[in-house]
């Protein structure tokens, strides 16, 4: 039943049973069935606001908000799904966000003379924006461009929402494997991975549609949060101090193969910002 049909039904119901002693009981049951609560009516404006302020990523989880607030204000760059291809099932929905105050770093870095001449504007028949889009879709060039963007200390958030029930150990091990898959040679990586393992202060199960939040701070440290969507509680977990961890992880998200749909969504948005 649509919202407007429900309103008409309710109006006629009240008019017909206004004098009945059982009207209040029947009305309450009918309103509950229609999904309408007198104490908190659903308006068309509420629905429009919900749709315009969020993005549907997967039917199994709640829509992702366009804007987030942690240590600063963030806005979405792209969303998608992480899948395990060899068994063909979705693992989690993923959203990548950039700090609103750092959005200007994207055109600043990608418009630099060095990157433009050496990696980006190599096709004179295309605009700079088109060349950025093409370069970010190139496997090797994208690593260089994203690495330079991360070196500008841009603040980012990765919002991970499990599509299936899981646990903290599984989420932790998945992040570690994703970082190791990049095969980066750095003397601080082992120490950083140990800090990442220790950052998972919570143990036990994680219900689907909960949120693990990874916030890359301005100095490259990675702050972890856990959001229980049923209770609305946001819990601060541990922190990874070695910047190499956040750099490699977001390099995997933005130029690797962890979630092609998320990467493609981010590339489109980044190209629009240059």
ROZA-649383 format. One record per residue (C-alpha): residue in three letters; x, y, z. Coordinates in steps of 0.2 Angstrom, whole numbers, padded with zeros to 4 digits, always signed. Each point is the difference from the previous one (the first is absolute). Example, Ala and Ser with C-alpha at 12.3 -4.5 7.8 and 13.67 -1.06 7.14 Angstrom:
ala+0062-0022+0039
ser+0006+0017-0003
This chain:
unk+0000+0000+0000
unk+0007+0017-0005
unk+0002+0014+0012
unk-0015+0010-0008
unk-0011-0015-0001
unk+0003-0004+0019
unk-0004+0018+0004
unk-0017-0001-0009
unk-0003-0017+0008
unk+0003+0006+0017
unk-0011+0016-0002
unk-0015-0011-0006
unk+0003-0012+0014
unk+0000+0013+0013
unk-0016+0008-0007
unk-0009-0017-0001
unk+0005-0006+0018
unk+0001+0017+0009
unk-0015-0005+0011
unk+0005-0018+0003
unk+0007-0005+0017
unk+0012-0012-0008
unk+0006+0013-0013
unk+0016+0005+0010
unk+0006-0018+0000
unk-0004-0004-0018
unk+0007+0017-0005
unk+0016-0004+0009
unk+0002-0017-0008
unk-0005+0007-0018
unk+0013+0014+0002
unk+0014-0012+0005
unk-0005-0011-0015
unk+0002+0015-0011
unk+0016+0005+0007
unk-0006+0016+0007
unk+0002+0006+0017
unk-0010+0015+0007
unk+0015+0005+0011
unk+0012+0001-0014
unk-0009+0002-0017
unk+0010-0004-0016
unk+0000+0014-0012
unk+0004+0002-0018
unk+0014+0012+0005
unk+0008-0014+0012
unk+0000-0012-0015
unk+0008+0013-0012
unk+0013+0004+0013
unk+0004-0018+0004
unk+0003-0003-0019
unk+0010+0015-0004
unk+0011-0001+0015
unk+0005-0019-0003
unk+0006-0012-0013
unk-0007-0018-0002
unk+0015-0011-0001
unk-0008-0018+0003
unk-0017-0006+0005
unk+0007-0009+0015
unk+0006+0015+0009
unk-0006+0018+0004
unk+0003+0013-0013
unk+0017+0009+0003
unk-0001+0019+0005
unk+0007+0013-0012
unk+0008+0009+0015
unk+0009-0007+0015
unk+0007+0009+0016
unk+0015-0007+0010
unk+0015+0010+0004
unk-0006+0012-0014
unk-0013+0000-0014
unk+0001-0012-0014
unk-0009-0002-0016
unk-0002-0015-0011
unk+0012-0004-0015
unk-0007-0017-0005
unk-0009-0015+0006
unk+0000-0019-0005
unk+0001-0018+0006
unk+0014-0011+0004
unk-0002-0017-0007
unk+0009-0017+0002
unk+0000-0005-0018
unk+0005-0018+0002
unk-0015-0004+0010
unk-0011+0014-0008
unk-0007+0008+0015
unk+0000+0018+0006
unk+0010+0003+0016
unk-0003+0018+0005
unk-0007+0017-0007
unk+0014+0013-0001
unk+0000+0019+0000
unk+0015+0011-0002
unk-0002+0018+0006
unk+0012+0015-0001
unk+0001+0015+0013
unk-0010+0015-0006
unk+0015+0011+0004
unk+0012-0011-0010
unk-0010-0001-0016
unk+0011+0014-0008
unk+0015-0011+0002
unk-0007-0011-0014
unk+0001+0013-0014
unk+0016+0007+0007
unk+0009-0017+0000
unk-0007-0006-0017
unk+0003+0017-0008
unk+0018+0001+0004
unk+0013+0003-0014
unk+0009-0016+0003
unk-0015-0012+0001
unk-0009+0009-0014
unk+0015-0001-0013
unk+0006-0017+0005
unk-0015-0010+0004
unk-0017+0009-0003
unk-0001+0011-0015
unk+0008-0012-0013
unk-0015+0001-0012
unk-0001+0017-0008
unk-0018-0004-0007
unk-0007-0001+0017
unk-0003+0012+0014
unk+0010+0000+0016
unk-0015-0007+0009
unk-0002-0014-0013
unk+0018-0004+0001
unk-0001-0001+0019
unk-0014-0012-0001
unk+0010-0011-0013
unk+0016+0001+0011
unk-0009-0006+0015
unk-0007-0015-0009
unk+0017-0004-0005
unk+0007-0014+0011
unk+0018+0008+0002
unk-0004+0018-0002
unk-0014-0001+0013
unk+0013-0006+0013
unk+0011+0015-0003
unk-0014+0013+0001
unk-0009-0008+0015
unk+0017-0001+0009
unk+0003+0018-0003
unk-0017+0005+0006
unk+0002-0010+0016
unk+0017+0008+0003
unk-0009+0017+0000
unk-0007-0006+0017
unk-0018+0000-0006
unk-0012-0007+0014
unk-0010-0014-0006
unk-0013-0012+0008
unk-0004-0018-0005
unk-0017-0006+0006
unk-0002-0019+0000
unk-0017-0007+0002
unk-0001-0019+0001
unk-0013-0008-0011
unk+0001-0016+0010
unk+0002-0003+0018
unk+0019-0001+0004
unk+0012+0003+0015
unk+0014+0012+0004
unk+0013-0013-0003
unk-0006-0002-0018
unk-0001+0018-0003
unk+0018+0003+0007
unk+0007-0015-0010
unk-0008+0007-0016
unk+0008+0017+0002
unk+0017-0008+0003
unk-0001-0011-0015
unk-0006+0015-0011
unk+0016+0009+0005
unk+0012-0014-0002
unk-0008-0003-0018
unk+0008+0017-0005
unk+0017-0008+0002
unk+0007+0016+0006
unk+0018+0000+0006
unk+0002+0012+0016
unk+0009-0003+0016
unk-0014+0007+0010
unk-0013-0011-0007
unk+0002-0014+0012
unk-0001+0011+0015
unk-0016+0009-0008
unk-0009-0017-0003
unk+0003-0005+0018
unk-0007+0017+0006
unk-0015-0004-0012
unk-0003-0017+0009
unk+0001+0008+0017
unk-0012+0014-0005
unk-0014-0012+0000
unk-0004+0001+0018
unk-0017-0007-0002
unk-0003-0019-0002
unk-0014-0011-0004
unk-0014+0001-0014
unk-0004+0014-0011
unk-0018+0001-0007
unk-0003+0004-0018
unk-0005+0018-0003
unk+0012+0006+0014
unk+0014+0012-0005
unk+0019-0002+0002
unk+0007+0018-0003
unk+0018+0003-0005
unk+0005+0018+0001
unk+0017+0006-0008
unk+0005+0015+0010
unk+0011+0015-0007
unk+0016-0008+0006
unk-0004-0017-0008
unk-0005-0009+0016
unk-0015-0011-0001
unk-0014+0001+0013
unk-0013-0014+0002
unk-0018+0001+0005
unk-0014-0012+0002
unk-0018+0005-0002
unk-0014-0010+0006
unk-0015+0005-0012
unk-0013-0008+0011
unk+0005+0010+0016
unk+0008+0015-0009
unk+0015-0002+0011
unk+0017+0005-0007
unk+0015-0008+0008
unk+0018+0007-0002
unk+0011-0015-0003
unk+0019+0000-0001
unk+0012+0011-0011
unk+0014-0005-0013
unk+0014+0013+0002
unk+0011-0006-0015
unk-0006+0010-0015
unk+0004-0014-0012
unk-0015-0010+0005
unk-0013+0013-0005
unk+0010+0005-0016
unk+0000-0018-0006
unk-0018-0004+0005
unk-0007+0015-0009
unk+0012-0003-0015
unk-0008-0017-0001
unk-0018+0008+0001
unk+0003+0013-0013
unk+0012-0008-0012
unk+0000-0018+0004
unk-0012-0015-0003
unk-0008-0001+0017
unk-0017+0007-0006
unk+0000+0005-0018
unk-0018+0008+0002
unk+0006+0011+0014
unk+0016+0005-0010
unk-0010+0004-0016
unk-0012+0010+0010
unk+0014+0010+0009
unk+0009+0003-0017
unk-0015+0008-0007
unk-0002+0011+0015
unk+0018+0005+0000
unk+0000+0004-0018
unk-0014+0012+0002
unk+0010+0009+0014
unk+0015+0005-0011
